[in-house]
């Protein structure tokens, strides 16, 4: 997916010729201390930053992620505490923001949008969330689920989960892991970022290690001892 990616800021080399491979139907854990370059990589993959050099490919096709919208259109989405959702909009509006179904005269098909939102939520075991609920009335775990439904609404193939369990209860974390398994079965390539090694060993298939802006290791988790 990524090769030779470098990114610098004034006085700081955040990434230096790093690579990252993600595989359909598998979870790759990105491991590294604070300052290792993980956040910069995520922002590069989601179009917030543009790399100084290197190449990004999705299914072998080179892509230029010039903006978050470009990344979204390329099938890359991120789910984290800062996921860009809008509290004053409904669940359905958040799921289809920027690509709402339209009917006659180009007007938004509100009934169709809500019906499709309900279907997507049901697919990920979140049918309890009403599509017309305002986002601000949901707990953090349910906001995560809305972000996942948004990803599925454009058939995202690459799902980035950046510290997704940080503010969740034990029960909500178990629900999230079930959701990850569902995404794996759907063939999504998942990047999972966490400081919690018990979570990484439970959910991930592969690992990539960053240190000081460089990629220093990668492999299969089953091939290493705990």
Residue frames as a rotation matrix with the C-alpha (Angstrom) as fourth column:
UNK 1
0.567 0.824 0.000 0.00
0.824 -0.567 0.000 0.00
0.000 0.000 -1.000 0.00
UNK 2
0.950 -0.299 -0.087 2.74
-0.291 -0.952 0.099 2.48
-0.112 -0.069 -0.991 0.94
UNK 3
0.527 -0.843 0.107 6.39
0.847 0.531 0.012 2.52
-0.067 0.085 0.994 -0.10
UNK 4
-0.391 -0.872 0.295 9.23
0.871 -0.454 -0.188 4.98
0.297 0.183 0.937 0.45
UNK 5
0.570 0.711 0.411 7.02
0.518 -0.699 0.493 7.48
0.638 -0.068 -0.767 2.27
UNK 6
-0.554 -0.706 -0.440 8.83
0.821 -0.377 -0.428 10.45
0.137 -0.599 0.789 3.81
UNK 7
0.507 0.690 0.516 7.37
0.493 -0.724 0.483 13.48
0.707 0.010 -0.707 5.56
UNK 8
-0.503 -0.712 -0.490 9.18
0.846 -0.292 -0.445 16.32
0.174 -0.639 0.750 7.29
UNK 9
0.790 0.602 0.115 8.10
0.543 -0.774 0.325 19.42
0.284 -0.194 -0.939 9.14
UNK 10
0.454 -0.663 0.595 10.32
-0.354 -0.747 -0.562 22.37
0.818 0.045 -0.574 10.08
UNK 11
-0.211 -0.696 0.686 13.01
-0.933 -0.066 -0.355 20.88
0.292 -0.715 -0.636 12.29
UNK 12
-0.097 0.259 0.961 11.36
-0.597 0.757 -0.264 17.45
-0.796 -0.600 0.081 12.47
UNK 13
-0.639 -0.060 -0.767 11.68
-0.677 0.519 0.523 14.37
0.366 0.853 -0.372 10.27
UNK 14
0.010 0.775 0.632 8.42
-0.931 0.239 -0.277 12.60
-0.366 -0.586 0.723 11.00
UNK 15
0.770 0.218 0.600 8.72
-0.004 0.941 -0.337 9.74
-0.638 0.257 0.726 8.49
UNK 16
-0.049 -0.845 -0.532 11.74
-0.864 -0.231 0.447 8.50
-0.501 0.482 -0.719 6.55
UNK 17
-0.431 -0.153 -0.889 11.18
-0.805 0.510 0.302 6.12
0.407 0.846 -0.343 3.62
UNK 18
-0.585 0.285 0.759 8.66
-0.471 0.643 -0.604 3.98
-0.660 -0.711 -0.242 5.46
UNK 19
-0.686 0.426 -0.590 6.59
-0.424 0.424 0.800 1.22
0.591 0.799 -0.110 3.95
UNK 20
-0.550 0.587 0.594 3.36
-0.526 0.309 -0.792 -0.44
-0.649 -0.748 0.139 5.00
UNK 21
-0.800 0.332 -0.500 1.49
-0.288 0.518 0.805 -3.36
0.527 0.788 -0.319 3.50
UNK 22
-0.394 0.766 0.507 -2.13
-0.695 0.113 -0.710 -4.14
-0.602 -0.633 0.488 4.30
UNK 23
-0.986 -0.006 -0.169 -3.91
-0.107 0.797 0.594 -7.30
0.131 0.603 -0.787 3.23
UNK 24
-0.210 0.977 -0.024 -7.61
-0.743 -0.143 0.654 -7.91
0.636 0.155 0.756 2.47
UNK 25
0.626 0.609 -0.488 -9.32
-0.148 0.706 0.692 -9.81
0.766 -0.361 0.532 5.26
UNK 26
0.105 -0.658 -0.746 -6.47
0.865 0.431 -0.259 -9.27
0.492 -0.618 0.614 7.69
UNK 27
0.990 0.130 0.044 -5.64
0.082 -0.816 0.573 -6.92
0.110 -0.564 -0.819 10.56
UNK 28
0.064 -0.996 0.057 -2.19
0.656 -0.002 -0.755 -5.32
0.752 0.085 0.654 10.63
UNK 29
0.791 0.134 -0.597 -1.16
0.586 -0.447 0.676 -3.78
-0.176 -0.885 -0.432 13.95
UNK 30
0.293 -0.704 0.647 0.97
0.220 -0.609 -0.762 -0.65
0.930 0.366 -0.023 13.78
UNK 31
0.738 -0.116 -0.665 3.19
0.674 0.174 0.718 -0.55
0.032 -0.978 0.207 16.86
UNK 32
-0.207 -0.865 0.457 5.41
0.623 -0.477 -0.620 2.24
0.754 0.156 0.637 18.12
UNK 33
-0.352 0.008 -0.936 5.94
0.866 -0.376 -0.329 4.69
-0.354 -0.927 0.125 20.94
UNK 34
0.779 0.545 -0.310 4.58
0.435 -0.826 -0.357 8.22
-0.451 0.143 -0.881 20.89
UNK 35
0.427 -0.622 -0.656 6.59
-0.597 -0.739 0.313 10.14
-0.679 0.258 -0.687 18.32
UNK 36
-0.260 -0.540 0.801 7.32
0.200 0.781 0.592 7.05
-0.945 0.314 -0.096 16.22
UNK 37
-0.889 -0.058 -0.453 5.40
-0.389 -0.423 0.818 8.47
-0.240 0.904 0.354 13.26
UNK 38
-0.703 0.653 0.281 2.13
0.653 0.750 -0.108 6.56
-0.281 0.107 -0.954 13.55
UNK 39
0.175 0.829 -0.532 -0.14
0.443 -0.549 -0.709 9.63
-0.879 -0.112 -0.463 13.56
UNK 40
-0.232 -0.332 -0.914 1.73
-0.621 -0.673 0.402 11.19
-0.749 0.661 -0.050 10.65
UNK 41
-0.988 -0.124 0.093 1.30
-0.021 0.704 0.710 7.99
-0.154 0.699 -0.698 8.67
UNK 42
-0.323 0.941 0.097 -2.44
0.814 0.329 -0.478 7.89
-0.482 -0.075 -0.873 9.37
UNK 43
0.279 0.420 -0.864 -2.81
0.020 -0.902 -0.432 11.53
-0.960 0.103 -0.260 8.33
UNK 44
-0.619 -0.530 -0.579 -0.88
-0.608 -0.142 0.781 10.75
-0.497 0.836 -0.234 5.14
UNK 45
-0.923 0.286 0.256 -3.13
0.367 0.854 0.368 7.78
-0.113 0.434 -0.894 4.37
UNK 46
-0.027 0.992 -0.122 -6.26
0.901 -0.029 -0.434 9.85
-0.434 -0.122 -0.893 4.96
UNK 47
0.105 0.066 0.992 -5.24
0.865 -0.498 -0.059 12.82
0.490 0.865 -0.109 2.82
UNK 48
0.909 0.186 -0.374 -4.61
0.373 -0.762 0.528 15.31
-0.187 -0.620 -0.762 5.64
UNK 49
0.201 -0.908 -0.368 -0.88
-0.410 -0.419 0.810 15.38
-0.889 -0.012 -0.457 4.87
UNK 50
0.965 -0.062 -0.256 0.78
-0.220 0.345 -0.912 14.86
0.145 0.936 0.320 1.51
UNK 51
0.636 -0.769 0.059 4.09
0.550 0.505 0.665 12.93
-0.541 -0.391 0.744 1.56
UNK 52
0.349 -0.634 -0.690 7.31
-0.585 -0.722 0.368 14.65
-0.732 0.275 -0.623 0.52
UNK 53
-0.413 -0.426 -0.805 8.25
-0.886 0.393 0.246 11.51
0.212 0.815 -0.539 -1.39
UNK 54
-0.839 0.081 0.538 7.08
-0.128 0.932 -0.340 7.95
-0.529 -0.354 -0.771 -1.87
UNK 55
-0.677 0.594 -0.434 4.07
-0.478 0.093 0.873 6.22
0.559 0.799 0.221 -3.39
UNK 56
-0.509 0.643 0.572 0.67
-0.478 0.341 -0.809 5.10
-0.716 -0.685 0.134 -2.18
UNK 57
-0.774 0.279 -0.569 -1.13
-0.429 0.429 0.795 2.29
0.465 0.859 -0.213 -3.99
UNK 58
-0.220 0.770 0.599 -4.59
-0.697 0.306 -0.649 0.83
-0.683 -0.560 0.469 -3.47
UNK 59
0.588 0.360 0.724 -4.98
0.092 0.860 -0.502 -2.62
-0.803 0.362 0.473 -5.03
UNK 60
-0.039 -0.768 0.639 -1.86
0.828 0.332 0.451 -1.99
-0.559 0.547 0.623 -7.08
UNK 61
0.342 0.245 0.907 -3.08
0.795 -0.590 -0.141 1.31
0.501 0.769 -0.397 -8.50
UNK 62
-0.733 -0.644 -0.219 -1.11
0.667 -0.620 -0.413 4.46
0.130 -0.449 0.884 -7.63
UNK 63
0.444 0.885 0.137 -3.28
0.799 -0.461 0.387 7.10
0.406 -0.062 -0.912 -5.97
UNK 64
-0.728 -0.539 0.424 -2.77
0.287 -0.801 -0.525 10.73
0.622 -0.261 0.738 -4.97
UNK 65
0.107 0.760 -0.641 -4.58
0.963 0.080 0.256 11.49
0.246 -0.645 -0.724 -1.73
UNK 66
-0.568 -0.400 0.719 -4.76
0.419 -0.893 -0.166 15.25
0.709 0.207 0.675 -2.05
UNK 67
-0.442 0.509 0.739 -7.50
-0.772 -0.635 -0.025 15.66
0.456 -0.581 0.674 0.57
UNK 68
-0.715 0.266 0.647 -9.56
-0.368 0.643 -0.672 13.65
-0.595 -0.718 -0.361 3.06
UNK 69
0.394 0.902 -0.175 -12.30
-0.614 0.117 -0.781 13.48
-0.684 0.415 0.600 0.43
UNK 70
0.198 -0.408 -0.891 -9.85
-0.898 0.290 -0.332 12.01
0.393 0.866 -0.309 -2.10
UNK 71
-0.845 -0.512 0.157 -8.84
-0.525 0.734 -0.431 9.35
0.105 -0.447 -0.888 0.43
UNK 72
-0.299 0.838 0.455 -12.49
-0.402 0.322 -0.857 8.60
-0.865 -0.440 0.241 1.14
UNK 73
0.566 0.520 -0.640 -13.19
-0.771 0.057 -0.635 8.26
-0.294 0.853 0.432 -2.59
UNK 74
-0.182 -0.734 -0.655 -10.19
-0.819 0.481 -0.313 5.92
0.545 0.479 -0.688 -2.90
UNK 75
0.515 0.514 -0.686 -11.77
-0.095 0.830 0.550 3.62
0.852 -0.218 0.476 -0.33
UNK 76
-0.496 -0.707 -0.504 -9.68
0.547 0.197 -0.814 4.57
0.674 -0.679 0.289 2.71
UNK 77
0.408 0.658 0.634 -11.39
-0.194 -0.615 0.764 5.57
0.892 -0.435 -0.123 5.92
UNK 78
-0.713 -0.685 -0.148 -10.29
0.072 0.139 -0.988 6.07
0.697 -0.715 -0.049 9.53
UNK 79
0.547 0.831 -0.103 -12.17
0.149 0.025 0.989 5.38
0.824 -0.556 -0.110 12.74
UNK 80
-0.511 -0.714 -0.478 -10.75
0.685 -0.003 -0.729 7.08
0.519 -0.700 0.491 15.81
UNK 81
-0.178 0.464 -0.868 -11.70
0.875 -0.328 -0.355 9.47
-0.449 -0.823 -0.348 18.58
UNK 82
-0.429 -0.046 -0.902 -11.31
-0.104 -0.989 0.100 12.42
-0.897 0.137 0.419 16.21
UNK 83
-0.601 0.280 0.749 -13.30
0.777 0.423 0.466 10.91
-0.187 0.862 -0.472 13.35
UNK 84
-0.961 0.203 -0.189 -14.91
-0.234 -0.960 0.157 13.80
-0.150 0.195 0.969 11.48
UNK 85
-0.396 0.918 -0.002 -18.60
0.833 0.360 0.421 13.43
0.387 0.165 -0.907 12.25
UNK 86
-0.757 0.163 0.633 -21.10
-0.141 -0.986 0.085 16.17
0.638 -0.024 0.769 12.96
UNK 87
-0.930 0.297 -0.217 -23.02
0.308 0.307 -0.900 16.26
-0.201 -0.904 -0.377 16.23
UNK 88
-0.490 0.777 -0.396 -25.90
-0.446 -0.614 -0.651 18.38
-0.749 -0.142 0.647 14.95
UNK 89
-0.328 0.357 -0.875 -26.63
-0.884 0.211 0.417 16.07
0.333 0.910 0.246 12.00
UNK 90
0.659 0.629 0.413 -28.59
-0.719 0.687 0.102 12.85
-0.220 -0.364 0.905 12.16
UNK 91
0.035 -0.596 0.802 -27.01
-0.152 0.790 0.594 9.40
-0.988 -0.142 -0.063 12.05
UNK 92
0.499 0.226 0.837 -28.16
0.708 0.450 -0.544 8.93
-0.500 0.864 0.065 8.43
UNK 93
0.990 -0.137 0.026 -26.85
-0.102 -0.835 -0.540 12.36
0.096 0.532 -0.841 7.41
UNK 94
0.328 -0.923 0.199 -23.45
-0.757 -0.131 0.640 11.55
-0.565 -0.361 -0.742 8.90
UNK 95
0.094 -0.275 0.957 -23.30
0.241 0.939 0.246 8.18
-0.966 0.207 0.154 7.15
UNK 96
0.297 0.135 0.945 -24.08
0.930 0.186 -0.318 9.66
-0.219 0.973 -0.070 3.74
UNK 97
0.599 -0.120 -0.792 -22.48
0.027 -0.985 0.170 13.08
-0.800 -0.123 -0.587 4.10
UNK 98
-0.239 -0.719 -0.653 -21.13
-0.639 -0.390 0.663 14.07
-0.731 0.576 -0.367 0.69
UNK 99
-0.924 -0.046 -0.381 -22.71
-0.340 0.557 0.758 11.15
0.177 0.829 -0.530 -1.17
UNK 100
-0.470 0.833 0.290 -26.38
-0.312 0.150 -0.938 11.19
-0.825 -0.532 0.189 -0.23
UNK 101
-0.634 0.341 0.694 -28.73
0.721 0.584 0.372 9.24
-0.278 0.737 -0.616 -2.53
UNK 102
-0.705 0.356 -0.613 -30.71
-0.364 -0.924 -0.117 11.57
-0.608 0.141 0.781 -4.74
UNK 103
-0.154 0.767 0.623 -34.03
0.650 0.554 -0.521 11.28
-0.744 0.325 -0.584 -6.49
UNK 104
0.334 0.403 0.852 -35.91
0.928 -0.297 -0.223 13.36
0.164 0.866 -0.473 -9.00
UNK 105
0.820 -0.002 0.573 -34.50
0.114 -0.979 -0.167 16.83
0.561 0.202 -0.803 -9.78
UNK 106
-0.120 -0.992 -0.021 -31.33
0.162 0.001 -0.987 16.00
0.979 -0.122 0.161 -7.85
UNK 107
0.247 0.283 0.927 -33.01
-0.807 -0.469 0.359 16.35
0.536 -0.836 0.112 -4.48
UNK 108
-0.790 -0.564 0.239 -31.85
-0.590 0.595 -0.546 14.22
0.165 -0.573 -0.803 -1.55
UNK 109
0.040 0.760 -0.648 -33.88
-0.235 0.638 0.734 11.03
0.971 0.123 0.204 -1.20
UNK 110
-0.327 -0.198 0.924 -34.45
-0.899 -0.238 -0.368 11.27
0.292 -0.951 -0.100 2.55
UNK 111
0.646 0.626 0.437 -36.59
-0.724 0.684 0.089 8.15
-0.243 -0.374 0.895 2.80
UNK 112
0.836 -0.381 -0.396 -34.10
0.028 0.749 -0.662 6.11
0.549 0.542 0.636 0.77
UNK 113
-0.118 -0.938 0.327 -31.17
-0.409 -0.254 -0.876 7.51
0.905 -0.237 -0.354 2.76
UNK 114
-0.094 0.144 0.985 -32.72
-0.995 0.030 -0.100 6.57
-0.044 -0.989 0.140 6.10
UNK 115
0.889 0.449 0.093 -33.67
-0.439 0.892 -0.110 3.11
-0.133 0.057 0.990 4.83
UNK 116
0.557 -0.763 -0.328 -30.14
0.046 0.422 -0.905 2.48
0.829 0.489 0.270 3.55
UNK 117
-0.264 -0.641 0.721 -28.68
-0.721 -0.366 -0.589 3.78
0.641 -0.675 -0.366 6.82
UNK 118
0.370 0.484 0.793 -30.86
-0.888 0.435 0.149 1.35
-0.273 -0.759 0.591 8.79
UNK 119
0.967 -0.030 -0.253 -29.67
-0.090 0.889 -0.449 -1.51
0.238 0.457 0.857 6.56
UNK 120
0.147 -0.989 0.008 -26.01
-0.143 -0.030 -0.989 -0.61
0.979 0.145 -0.145 7.04
UNK 121
-0.226 -0.182 0.957 -26.42
-0.934 -0.239 -0.266 -0.30
0.277 -0.954 -0.116 10.80
UNK 122
0.725 0.552 0.412 -28.17
-0.640 0.762 0.105 -3.67
-0.256 -0.339 0.905 10.95
UNK 123
0.760 -0.472 -0.447 -25.33
-0.062 0.632 -0.772 -5.27
0.647 0.615 0.451 8.97
UNK 124
-0.318 -0.945 0.076 -22.85
-0.120 -0.040 -0.992 -4.32
0.941 -0.324 -0.101 11.68
UNK 125
-0.255 0.279 -0.926 -25.09
0.812 0.582 -0.048 -5.32
0.525 -0.764 -0.376 14.57
UNK 126
-0.923 -0.108 -0.370 -26.11
0.301 -0.801 -0.517 -1.74
-0.241 -0.589 0.772 15.34
UNK 127
-0.507 0.800 0.321 -29.75
0.497 -0.034 0.867 -1.90
0.705 0.599 -0.381 14.35
UNK 128
0.079 0.517 -0.852 -30.64
0.991 -0.130 0.013 -0.45
-0.104 -0.846 -0.523 17.74
UNK 129
-0.643 -0.375 -0.668 -29.38
0.342 -0.921 0.188 2.97
-0.686 -0.107 0.720 16.57
UNK 130
0.456 0.876 0.156 -32.19
0.620 -0.187 -0.762 4.99
-0.638 0.444 -0.629 14.99
UNK 131
-0.177 -0.584 0.792 -31.16
0.982 -0.161 0.100 6.60
0.069 0.796 0.602 11.72
UNK 132
0.314 0.384 0.868 -32.87
0.413 -0.879 0.240 9.89
0.855 0.284 -0.434 12.58
UNK 133
0.743 -0.121 -0.658 -31.12
0.640 -0.156 0.752 10.29
-0.194 -0.980 -0.039 15.97
UNK 134
0.818 -0.537 0.207 -28.81
-0.422 -0.805 -0.417 13.27
0.391 0.254 -0.885 16.25
UNK 135
0.245 -0.816 -0.524 -25.22
0.246 0.575 -0.780 12.18
0.938 0.062 0.342 16.60
UNK 136
-0.451 -0.476 0.755 -24.73
-0.515 -0.552 -0.655 14.25
0.729 -0.685 0.004 19.76
UNK 137
0.338 0.683 0.647 -27.22
-0.936 0.173 0.307 12.00
0.097 -0.710 0.698 21.55
UNK 138
0.799 -0.103 -0.593 -25.08
-0.028 0.978 -0.208 8.87
0.601 0.183 0.778 21.04
UNK 139
0.762 -0.626 0.164 -22.37
-0.125 0.107 0.986 7.45
-0.636 -0.772 0.003 23.30
UNK 140
0.000 -0.869 -0.496 -18.81
-0.856 -0.256 0.450 7.16
-0.517 0.424 -0.743 22.01
UNK 141
-0.616 -0.243 0.749 -19.16
0.013 0.948 0.319 3.47
-0.788 0.206 -0.581 21.16
UNK 142
0.303 0.815 0.493 -22.23
0.637 0.211 -0.741 4.12
-0.708 0.539 -0.456 19.01
UNK 143
0.669 -0.178 -0.721 -20.46
-0.496 -0.830 -0.255 7.02
-0.553 0.528 -0.644 17.30
UNK 144
-0.501 -0.856 0.132 -17.75
-0.538 0.427 0.727 4.53
-0.678 0.293 -0.674 16.35
UNK 145
-0.348 0.443 0.826 -20.44
0.531 0.819 -0.216 2.33
-0.773 0.363 -0.521 14.82
UNK 146
0.759 0.588 -0.278 -21.79
0.153 -0.577 -0.803 5.26
-0.632 0.567 -0.528 12.80
UNK 147
0.165 -0.793 -0.586 -18.25
-0.814 -0.445 0.374 5.86
-0.557 0.415 -0.719 11.52
UNK 148
-0.691 -0.380 0.615 -18.04
-0.061 0.879 0.473 2.20
-0.720 0.289 -0.630 10.47
UNK 149
0.204 0.852 0.482 -21.40
0.640 0.256 -0.724 2.42
-0.741 0.456 -0.494 8.71
UNK 150
0.689 -0.044 -0.724 -20.10
-0.409 -0.848 -0.338 5.51
-0.599 0.529 -0.602 6.90
UNK 151
-0.407 -0.909 -0.086 -17.07
-0.660 0.228 0.715 3.53
-0.631 0.348 -0.693 5.77
UNK 152
-0.594 0.227 0.772 -19.28
0.406 0.913 0.045 0.73
-0.694 0.340 -0.635 4.47
UNK 153
0.453 0.854 -0.254 -21.59
0.210 -0.380 -0.901 3.20
-0.866 0.355 -0.352 2.69
UNK 154
0.571 -0.323 -0.755 -18.84
-0.794 -0.454 -0.406 3.85
-0.212 0.831 -0.515 0.13
UNK 155
0.982 -0.164 -0.093 -17.53
0.139 0.963 -0.229 0.29
0.127 0.212 0.969 0.26
UNK 156
0.462 -0.863 0.207 -14.25
-0.885 -0.463 0.046 1.35
0.056 -0.205 -0.977 1.87
UNK 157
0.735 -0.267 -0.624 -11.60
0.013 0.925 -0.381 -1.32
0.678 0.272 0.682 1.38
UNK 158
-0.390 -0.880 -0.270 -9.04
0.485 0.053 -0.873 0.04
0.783 -0.471 0.407 3.85
UNK 159
0.726 0.660 0.191 -10.22
0.115 -0.390 0.914 0.73
0.678 -0.642 -0.359 7.40
UNK 160
-0.452 -0.886 0.106 -7.85
0.128 -0.182 -0.975 2.45
0.883 -0.427 0.196 9.84
UNK 161
0.738 0.622 -0.261 -8.65
0.335 -0.001 0.942 2.03
0.586 -0.783 -0.209 13.54
UNK 162
-0.263 -0.864 0.430 -6.55
0.081 -0.464 -0.882 4.50
0.961 -0.197 0.192 15.52
UNK 163
-0.991 -0.130 0.032 -6.70
-0.032 0.005 -0.999 3.77
0.129 -0.992 -0.009 19.27
UNK 164
-0.395 0.918 0.028 -10.37
-0.242 -0.134 0.961 2.83
0.887 0.372 0.275 18.86
UNK 165
0.183 0.498 -0.848 -10.77
0.634 0.599 0.489 1.35
0.752 -0.627 -0.206 22.35
UNK 166
-0.709 -0.680 0.188 -9.32
0.295 -0.527 -0.797 4.31
0.641 -0.509 0.574 24.27
UNK 167
-0.772 0.449 0.449 -12.65
-0.627 -0.654 -0.423 5.56
0.104 -0.609 0.787 25.63
UNK 168
0.024 0.816 -0.577 -14.68
-0.554 0.492 0.672 2.35
0.832 0.303 0.464 25.56
UNK 169
0.263 0.164 0.951 -15.93
-0.916 0.352 0.192 0.11
-0.304 -0.921 0.242 28.35
UNK 170
-0.659 -0.523 0.540 -15.00
-0.398 0.852 0.340 -3.59
-0.638 0.009 -0.770 28.50
UNK 171
0.056 0.776 0.628 -18.35
0.411 0.555 -0.723 -4.60
-0.910 0.299 -0.288 26.93
UNK 172
0.802 0.257 -0.539 -17.97
-0.295 -0.614 -0.732 -2.00
-0.519 0.746 -0.416 24.18
UNK 173
-0.173 -0.940 -0.294 -14.45
-0.901 0.030 0.433 -3.24
-0.399 0.339 -0.852 23.42
UNK 174
-0.575 0.023 0.818 -15.76
0.088 0.996 0.034 -6.80
-0.813 0.092 -0.575 23.00
UNK 175
0.546 0.827 0.134 -18.43
0.322 -0.060 -0.945 -5.49
-0.773 0.560 -0.299 20.63
UNK 176
0.526 -0.429 -0.735 -15.76
-0.738 -0.659 -0.143 -3.63
-0.422 0.618 -0.663 18.68
UNK 177
-0.569 -0.782 0.254 -13.69
-0.574 0.599 0.559 -6.80
-0.589 0.172 -0.790 18.31
UNK 178
-0.122 0.624 0.772 -16.74
0.469 0.721 -0.509 -8.61
-0.875 0.300 -0.381 16.93
UNK 179
0.810 0.404 -0.426 -17.12
-0.100 -0.620 -0.778 -5.78
-0.578 0.672 -0.462 14.44
UNK 180
-0.024 -0.904 -0.427 -13.46
-0.883 -0.181 0.433 -6.15
-0.468 0.388 -0.794 13.39
UNK 181
-0.632 -0.164 0.757 -14.07
0.023 0.973 0.230 -9.83
-0.775 0.163 -0.611 12.74
UNK 182
0.441 0.856 0.268 -17.08
0.441 0.053 -0.896 -8.89
-0.781 0.514 -0.355 10.59
UNK 183
0.669 -0.249 -0.700 -14.96
-0.595 -0.743 -0.305 -6.46
-0.445 0.621 -0.646 8.57
UNK 184
-0.473 -0.864 0.169 -12.32
-0.628 0.466 0.623 -9.16
-0.618 0.189 -0.763 8.11
UNK 185
-0.308 0.434 0.847 -14.95
0.439 0.854 -0.278 -11.56
-0.844 0.286 -0.454 6.77
UNK 186
0.778 0.616 -0.124 -16.02
0.222 -0.454 -0.863 -8.84
-0.587 0.644 -0.490 4.33
UNK 187
0.433 -0.687 0.583 -12.46
0.898 0.270 -0.349 -8.71
0.082 0.674 0.734 3.01
UNK 188
0.940 -0.113 0.323 -11.51
-0.112 -0.993 -0.022 -5.29
0.323 -0.016 -0.946 4.38
UNK 189
-0.003 -0.978 -0.210 -7.84
0.650 0.157 -0.744 -4.51
0.760 -0.139 0.635 4.96
UNK 190
0.893 0.448 0.047 -7.58
0.211 -0.508 0.835 -3.16
0.398 -0.736 -0.548 8.51
UNK 191
-0.303 -0.936 0.180 -4.85
0.214 -0.251 -0.944 -1.11
0.929 -0.247 0.276 10.16
UNK 192
0.758 0.563 -0.329 -5.16
0.378 0.031 0.925 -1.34
0.531 -0.826 -0.190 13.96
UNK 193
-0.266 -0.840 0.473 -3.20
-0.009 -0.489 -0.872 1.07
0.964 -0.236 0.122 16.14
UNK 194
0.853 0.516 0.080 -3.04
-0.104 0.018 0.994 0.41
0.512 -0.856 0.069 19.86
UNK 195
-0.137 -0.882 0.451 -0.61
-0.811 -0.162 -0.563 0.57
0.569 -0.443 -0.693 22.78
UNK 196
0.210 0.341 0.916 -2.35
-0.865 0.501 0.012 -2.42
-0.455 -0.795 0.400 24.37
UNK 197
-0.650 -0.613 -0.449 -0.53
-0.757 0.579 0.303 -5.61
0.074 0.537 -0.840 23.47
UNK 198
-0.668 0.482 0.566 -3.32
0.095 0.810 -0.579 -7.86
-0.738 -0.333 -0.587 24.73
UNK 199
0.428 0.831 -0.356 -5.62
-0.258 -0.265 -0.929 -6.24
-0.866 0.489 0.101 22.14
UNK 200
0.048 -0.493 -0.869 -3.00
-0.988 -0.150 0.030 -6.56
-0.146 0.857 -0.494 19.41
UNK 201
-0.895 -0.435 0.097 -2.45
-0.424 0.898 0.114 -10.28
-0.137 0.060 -0.989 20.07
UNK 202
-0.351 0.840 0.414 -6.17
0.153 0.488 -0.860 -10.88
-0.924 -0.239 -0.299 20.19
UNK 203
0.549 0.799 -0.245 -7.20
0.004 -0.295 -0.955 -9.06
-0.836 0.524 -0.166 17.03
UNK 204
0.380 -0.449 -0.809 -4.22
-0.846 -0.521 -0.108 -8.69
-0.373 0.726 -0.578 14.67
UNK 205
0.965 -0.107 0.241 -2.76
0.203 0.885 -0.418 -11.07
-0.169 0.452 0.876 12.09
UNK 206
0.245 -0.895 0.372 0.35
0.795 -0.034 -0.605 -9.05
0.554 0.444 0.704 11.24
UNK 207
0.683 -0.083 -0.726 2.45
0.485 -0.692 0.535 -6.34
-0.547 -0.717 -0.432 12.81
UNK 208
0.295 -0.656 0.695 4.56
0.598 -0.440 -0.669 -3.43
0.745 0.613 0.263 11.62
UNK 209
0.452 -0.231 -0.862 6.86
0.822 -0.267 0.503 -1.56
-0.346 -0.936 0.069 14.01
UNK 210
0.535 -0.278 0.798 7.82
0.304 -0.817 -0.489 2.11
0.788 0.505 -0.352 13.71
UNK 211
0.449 -0.426 -0.785 10.59
0.807 -0.185 0.561 3.81
-0.384 -0.886 0.261 15.67
UNK 212
-0.134 -0.522 -0.842 11.69
0.175 -0.849 0.499 7.43
-0.975 -0.080 0.206 15.28
UNK 213
0.305 0.403 -0.863 9.93
-0.664 -0.559 -0.496 7.79
-0.683 0.724 0.097 11.94
UNK 214
-0.463 -0.498 -0.733 11.32
-0.865 0.433 0.253 4.59
0.191 0.751 -0.631 10.42
UNK 215
0.747 0.651 -0.138 9.87
-0.628 0.758 0.178 1.17
0.220 -0.046 0.974 9.81
UNK 216
-0.216 -0.929 0.302 12.05
-0.974 0.183 -0.134 -1.24
0.069 -0.323 -0.944 11.81
UNK 217
-0.938 -0.135 0.319 10.16
-0.179 0.977 -0.112 -4.52
-0.296 -0.162 -0.941 11.64
UNK 218
-0.012 0.964 -0.265 7.18
-1.000 -0.018 -0.021 -6.45
-0.025 0.265 0.964 10.33
UNK 219
-0.907 -0.295 -0.301 5.87
-0.323 0.945 0.048 -9.99
0.271 0.141 -0.952 10.34
UNK 220
0.023 0.907 -0.421 3.16
-0.106 0.421 0.901 -12.42
0.994 0.024 0.106 11.36
UNK 221
0.083 0.065 0.994 2.06
-0.945 -0.310 0.099 -12.32
0.315 -0.948 0.035 14.98
UNK 222
0.932 0.346 0.107 1.71
-0.362 0.881 0.303 -16.10
0.010 -0.321 0.947 15.14
UNK 223
0.566 -0.787 -0.245 5.42
0.357 0.502 -0.788 -16.40
0.743 0.358 0.566 14.47
UNK 224
-0.426 -0.709 0.562 6.47
-0.289 -0.482 -0.827 -14.50
0.858 -0.514 0.000 17.61
UNK 225
-0.286 0.273 -0.919 6.11
0.814 0.575 -0.083 -15.47
0.506 -0.771 -0.386 21.26
UNK 226
0.640 0.587 0.496 4.30
0.186 -0.745 0.641 -13.33
0.746 -0.318 -0.586 23.78
